[in-house]
Amino acid sequence: ALRIKGETADEIAGLASVMRSKATPVPVTGPVIDTCGTGGDGSFTFNISTAAAFVAAGAGLKVAKHGNRAMSSQCGSADVLEALGIKINLGAEAVAQCLETVGIGFMFAPTFHPAMKYAAVPRREIGIRTVFNILGPLTNPARAEYQVLGVPNEELGEKIASVLYRLGTKHSLVVHGIGGMDEISISGGSLVWDVTEYGVSPPYEICPEDFGFEKANMTEIKGGTPDENAEMLRRILNGERGAKRDIVVMNTAAALVAGNRAS
């Protein structure tokens, strides 16, 4: 019903605050960042923000990745990480240890938001974006105060930027690939809202050429099954060039800006 009516920033912020208070917290030292999208954009790309999380961690950011299995797509972050052989259901202390030792940790949403397990089956059955897609990126159990958060449309971008400000983010970038992507796009322009504890910037537009890349067709960044996406991530992280690598670089760059490692 909320989706049909349209969620307001006040409603989203209120729901996120309650979910944050009920989540199992992850003890962290120092600043952490999360890279994620709301999903539900229907573009069926590979796991771009998950790949960007690894690259951002390699660049020195401490990445507390919060995610789940696929709800309205073929492969969620938990699915691809599991296919890579990563144990996805670690508890809070183990995730904290990962963050301290290797600079990246994964928090499987059902483990840290036990009350939400009752919503999992209905979400999967509905098969479209619901308010829970929006709340997931806003309820990081490590209380990430730095984020890159992708949204599938401009209207939601405005709302989420406002919500992040209300929730007290230190520095976040809300991004939207024009044409419907909840990532910075390689196929055309993208809108960016820069959010700090002092306010929200008007959205500005960036394009692949700003990064020295050529535009690419959406078919070049399509995903597949968890095993197929895992192999794509391996190839990207091993240095394979192409549109998939380029879009990961673009979204990693956003993380470095949000994490105040670049400008």
Order of alpha helices (4+ residues) and beta strands (2+ residues): alpha-alpha-beta-alpha-beta-alpha-alpha-beta-alpha-alpha-alpha-beta-alpha-beta-beta-beta-beta-alpha-alpha
